[in-house]
Amino acid sequence: MKGMEEVVIDAKDMHYRELNEKIHEILRENPDIKKIVLKNVLGQRFIADGIQKKDLTIEIYGIPGGDLGMFMSGPTIIVHGNAEFAPGNTMDDGTIVIYGSSGDVTAHSMRGGKVFVRGDVGYRSGIHMKAYKDKVPVLVIGGRAKDFLGEYMAGGIIIVLNIDEKGNDLGKVKGRMIGTGIHGGAIYIRGEIDKDQLGVAADIKEFTEEDLEKIKPYIEEFCKWFNLPEDVKNKLLNSKWTKIAPISKRPFGKLYTPDLM
């Protein structure tokens, strides 16, 4: 397999260890490879974990298992289907595009790069996301998010578009305990949020033109990835948005240093 720029792997009935060893073997033998296509994926875990290669695209046909792209730095992963729990776990850089929905703790502890999910995400997505200097992780959700979105979030951006597969509005946002324990970053949800849907330490802040300019490139990129028409993109950019951010810079300060507050 040496000297190839694109490799196709049939993962049918393949154990996740065998599949991942094969991927890393291909990368070692083909340093200039540009694309790896995985077919018949069904629950294999840890795909692309720890890979550091910016000019690599991994296309997955099927349903990858947990921790897709964990610790990844650079590649682009495109999933033609759903993904199980924790895609983008502690991802450092790169892009994950999921044409279906993803499970719980999507983008867990993500510290850089972008994750685009066309459908819905499970519970506690965006938990422990963090940012540092120019490293700002971004999670864009096309549909809805289950409860505890952005729990203990320390940095980064979460955007919830609240649209179905045709670009139609999904109506009232139903998630609860949004931003529980948040102490950095921001969550942007298209539509209105009631105060009682927020978790401890989260607050609704004014959505400004600066906020719109911040999220606009990611909405445009989302629309490009999923071939959404211009009218849907314009609707998203001209909608009412709710910004959720920490109630203060140190929301739990009084728990530890009450005499200094």
C-alpha positions as CSV (number, residue, x, y, z in Angstrom):
1,M,0.0,0.0,0.0
2,K,3.0,2.3,-0.2
3,G,2.9,5.5,-2.3
4,M,-0.9,5.8,-2.4
5,E,-2.9,9.0,-2.0
6,E,-6.2,7.4,-1.3
7,V,-7.0,4.1,0.4
8,V,-10.4,2.3,0.9
9,I,-10.9,0.0,3.8
10,D,-13.8,-2.3,4.1
11,A,-14.5,-2.5,7.9
12,K,-17.2,-5.1,7.7
13,D,-16.9,-7.5,10.7
14,M,-13.5,-5.9,11.6
15,H,-12.6,-5.5,15.3
16,Y,-11.9,-1.9,16.3
17,R,-8.3,-2.7,17.2
18,E,-7.6,-4.2,13.8
19,L,-9.3,-1.3,12.0
20,N,-7.3,1.3,13.9
21,E,-4.0,-0.6,13.6
22,K,-4.7,-0.7,9.8
23,I,-5.3,3.0,9.6
24,H,-2.1,3.8,11.5
25,E,-0.1,1.4,9.4
26,I,-1.3,3.1,6.2
27,L,-0.3,6.5,7.6
28,R,3.1,5.2,8.5
29,E,3.7,3.7,5.0
30,N,2.1,6.6,3.1
31,P,3.2,9.9,4.7
32,D,1.7,11.8,1.7
33,I,-1.7,10.1,1.7
34,K,-4.6,12.5,1.4
35,K,-7.7,10.4,1.9
36,I,-8.8,7.3,3.7
37,V,-12.3,5.9,3.0
38,L,-13.9,3.5,5.6
39,K,-16.8,1.5,4.4
40,N,-19.3,-0.7,6.4
41,V,-18.3,0.9,9.7
42,L,-20.5,-0.4,12.5
43,G,-19.6,0.7,16.0
44,Q,-15.8,0.5,15.8
45,R,-14.4,2.8,18.5
46,F,-11.5,5.2,18.6
47,I,-11.3,5.9,14.9
48,A,-8.7,8.5,14.0
49,D,-7.7,9.0,17.6
50,G,-4.5,10.9,18.1
51,I,-3.8,11.4,14.4
52,Q,-1.9,14.6,13.6
53,K,-2.1,15.4,9.9
54,K,-3.8,18.5,8.6
55,D,-4.1,17.5,4.9
56,L,-5.8,14.2,5.6
57,T,-9.5,13.5,5.0
58,I,-11.2,10.4,6.5
59,E,-14.6,9.6,5.1
60,I,-16.7,7.1,7.0
61,Y,-19.7,5.3,5.6
62,G,-21.7,3.8,8.5
63,I,-21.9,4.4,12.2
64,P,-18.5,5.0,14.0
65,G,-18.4,4.0,17.7
66,G,-17.4,6.1,20.7
67,D,-14.6,8.7,20.9
68,L,-14.3,9.4,17.2
69,G,-11.3,11.7,16.6
70,M,-10.3,11.8,20.3
71,F,-7.0,13.8,20.7
72,M,-7.0,14.4,17.0
73,S,-5.1,17.3,15.6
74,G,-5.6,18.4,12.0
75,P,-7.6,15.9,9.9
76,T,-11.1,16.3,8.5
77,I,-13.5,13.5,9.3
78,I,-16.7,13.2,7.4
79,V,-19.3,10.7,8.7
80,H,-22.1,9.7,6.2
81,G,-24.5,8.6,9.0
82,N,-24.8,8.9,12.7
83,A,-22.0,8.7,15.3
84,E,-22.1,7.2,18.8
85,F,-21.0,9.0,22.0
86,A,-18.2,11.6,22.4
87,P,-17.1,12.4,18.9
88,G,-14.4,15.1,19.2
89,N,-13.4,14.1,22.7
90,T,-10.5,16.3,23.7
91,M,-9.9,17.1,20.1
92,D,-7.0,19.6,19.5
93,D,-7.6,20.7,15.9
94,G,-9.3,19.6,12.7
95,T,-12.9,19.2,11.7
96,I,-15.6,16.5,12.2
97,V,-18.7,16.6,10.0
98,I,-21.5,14.3,10.9
99,Y,-24.4,14.0,8.4
100,G,-26.7,12.4,11.0
101,S,-27.0,12.8,14.7
102,S,-24.5,12.0,17.5
103,G,-24.7,10.6,21.0
104,D,-24.0,11.9,24.5
105,V,-21.1,14.1,25.4
106,T,-20.4,15.1,21.9
107,A,-17.3,17.4,21.8
108,H,-16.4,16.3,25.4
109,S,-13.5,18.4,26.6
110,M,-12.8,19.7,23.1
111,R,-10.0,22.2,23.1
112,G,-9.8,23.2,19.4
113,G,-11.2,22.5,16.0
114,K,-14.8,22.3,14.8
115,V,-17.6,19.7,15.0
116,F,-20.6,20.1,12.8
117,V,-23.6,17.8,13.5
118,R,-26.5,18.0,11.0
119,G,-29.0,16.4,13.3
120,D,-29.3,16.2,17.1
121,V,-26.9,15.6,19.9
122,G,-27.3,13.7,23.2
123,Y,-27.0,14.6,26.8
124,R,-24.1,16.7,28.2
125,S,-22.7,17.7,24.8
126,G,-20.0,20.3,25.0
127,I,-19.2,19.3,28.6
128,H,-15.8,20.7,29.7
129,M,-15.1,22.5,26.4
130,K,-12.2,24.8,26.9
131,A,-10.3,27.5,25.0
132,Y,-6.7,28.8,25.3
133,K,-5.3,31.8,23.4
134,D,-6.1,31.2,19.7
135,K,-7.5,27.7,20.3
136,V,-11.3,28.1,20.3
137,P,-13.3,24.9,19.9
138,V,-16.6,25.2,18.0
139,L,-19.6,22.8,18.1
140,V,-22.5,23.5,15.7
141,I,-25.7,21.5,16.1
142,G,-28.3,21.6,13.4
143,G,-31.2,20.1,15.3
144,R,-31.6,19.9,19.1
145,A,-29.5,19.1,22.1
146,K,-30.5,17.0,25.1
147,D,-30.2,18.3,28.7
148,F,-27.0,19.7,30.3
149,L,-25.7,21.2,27.1
150,G,-22.4,23.0,27.7
151,E,-22.1,21.6,31.3
152,Y,-19.0,23.0,33.1
153,M,-18.0,24.7,29.9
154,A,-14.7,26.7,30.3
155,G,-14.4,28.2,26.8
156,G,-15.3,27.8,23.2
157,I,-18.6,28.3,21.2
158,I,-21.7,26.1,21.0
159,I,-24.3,27.0,18.3
160,V,-27.7,25.3,18.2
161,L,-29.6,26.0,14.9
162,N,-32.9,24.3,15.9
163,I,-33.8,23.2,12.4
164,D,-34.9,19.8,10.9
165,E,-33.4,18.0,7.9
166,K,-35.2,20.3,5.5
167,G,-34.3,23.5,7.2
168,N,-37.7,24.0,8.9
169,D,-37.9,25.4,12.4
170,L,-38.2,22.8,15.2
171,G,-40.2,25.1,17.4
172,K,-39.6,25.7,21.1
173,V,-36.2,24.7,22.4
174,K,-36.8,21.9,25.0
175,G,-33.4,21.3,26.6
176,R,-33.0,21.9,30.3
177,M,-30.1,22.6,32.7
178,I,-28.4,24.4,29.9
179,G,-24.9,25.6,30.8
180,T,-24.8,24.1,34.3
181,G,-21.6,25.1,35.9
182,I,-20.5,27.2,32.9
183,H,-17.5,29.5,33.7
184,G,-16.2,30.4,30.2
185,G,-17.3,30.5,26.5
186,A,-20.8,31.0,25.2
187,I,-23.8,29.0,24.0
188,Y,-25.9,30.5,21.2
189,I,-29.3,29.0,20.6
190,R,-31.6,30.1,17.8
191,G,-34.9,30.9,19.4
192,E,-36.1,31.9,22.9
193,I,-35.0,30.2,26.1
194,D,-36.8,30.5,29.4
195,K,-34.7,31.3,32.5
196,D,-35.9,28.0,34.2
197,Q,-34.2,26.1,31.4
198,L,-30.8,27.3,32.6
199,G,-28.5,25.5,34.9
200,V,-26.6,26.8,37.9
201,A,-24.1,29.6,37.0
202,A,-25.6,30.2,33.5
203,D,-27.3,33.5,32.5
204,I,-29.0,34.9,29.5
205,K,-26.9,37.8,28.1
206,E,-27.6,40.4,25.4
207,F,-27.1,39.1,21.9
208,T,-25.2,41.8,20.0
209,E,-24.0,42.5,16.5
210,E,-20.5,41.4,17.6
211,D,-22.0,38.0,18.7
212,L,-23.6,37.6,15.2
213,E,-20.3,38.4,13.5
214,K,-18.6,35.8,15.7
215,I,-21.0,33.0,14.9
216,K,-21.7,33.9,11.3
217,P,-18.7,32.1,9.7
218,Y,-19.6,28.9,11.5
219,I,-23.2,29.0,10.4
220,E,-22.1,29.7,6.8
221,E,-19.6,26.8,7.0
222,F,-22.4,24.5,8.4
223,C,-24.7,25.5,5.5
224,K,-21.9,24.8,3.0
225,W,-21.1,21.4,4.4
226,F,-24.7,20.3,4.4
227,N,-25.7,22.0,1.1
228,L,-28.4,24.1,2.7
229,P,-30.0,26.7,0.3
230,E,-29.4,30.4,0.5
231,D,-32.8,31.1,2.0
232,V,-32.2,28.8,4.9
233,K,-28.8,30.4,5.6
234,N,-30.4,33.9,5.5
235,K,-33.1,32.8,7.9
236,L,-30.6,31.5,10.3
237,L,-28.5,34.7,10.2
238,N,-31.6,36.9,10.7
239,S,-33.3,34.9,13.4
240,K,-33.7,35.8,17.1
241,W,-30.8,34.3,19.1
242,T,-30.3,33.7,22.8
243,K,-26.8,34.0,24.2
244,I,-26.0,31.9,27.3
245,A,-22.8,32.7,29.2
246,P,-21.5,32.5,32.7
247,I,-23.3,34.6,35.3
248,S,-19.9,35.9,36.3
249,K,-16.2,35.2,35.8
250,R,-16.0,33.3,39.0
251,P,-19.5,31.9,39.6
252,F,-18.4,29.5,42.3
253,G,-15.9,31.8,44.0
254,K,-17.9,32.1,47.2
255,L,-17.8,28.4,47.7
256,Y,-14.0,28.5,48.2
257,T,-13.1,32.0,49.3
258,P,-16.2,33.5,51.0
259,D,-14.1,35.9,53.0
260,L,-12.6,37.5,49.8
261,M,-15.9,38.0,48.0
